[in-house]
């Protein structure tokens, strides 16, 4: 039998979903097809109109949503943990997400708007196929296509997704350290604060203010794909992986995998083994 899917995805054409407080921890991806609107987001007034895409990473920070009578939107929402764990760690994703937290609107051309709408419609057309033995993988591939398209649209507008003031440079340097692979061995906030010559409290507050996420979230964002790649290498024992990645104990490594991948290391290996890819 196939594994039971735990992935939840929402498709909606109701603009109120933009600020759905019960979807904290989810990513809200919006295409404005007609009309316009505005809302407050993280203390800033955000305006949107026809052919604008929006990526709302913190719907709990949305307030005072106002929309025109002719507004038409298409929305797909899914847990961020599901969507962004799909991306390679050394990717535009983190820097792009930082920029999108500051400015969640991406103006699209007519062609780009059509492409984004096609992404949303494909997800809508397949999201109810929960009897698919590979539902998570199938849905994940569609979500990943949508995310890459959004990053492509965004990157065309922003050649450098990082800010230049001191706090922005701290975050930029931190991300560079992550991209250099340091989370393989170091996953403590104090380590990175020391390297950046700031206090752990200052680093935590700066990262939170600039990205909407805490430092541990970003560390895990780079670490989890490494763990997953190692687990797919059947030549390495769990103990070898734990030692290679500087986990203090094997039991702590197993708890980390359970927390972030939703299953034990052995279960993850079994689920991703080529021999497992058959129907029973």
Secondary structure, DSSP 4 states (H G I P E B T S, - for coil): -PPPP---EEEE--GGGGG-GGGTTEEEEEEEEESEEEEEETTEEEEEETTEEEEES-GGGEEEEEE-TT-EEEEEEEEHHHHHTTS-SSSHHHHHHHHHHH--EEE--HHHHHHHHHHHHHHHHHTT-TT-TTHHHHHHHHHHHHHHHHHHHHHHH-S--S--SHHHHHHHHHHHHHHTTGGGT---HHHHHHHTTS-HHHHHHHHHHHHSS-HHHHHHHHHHHHHHHHHT-TTS-HHHHHHHTT-S-HHHHHHHHHHHHSS-HHHHHHHT-GGG-S--
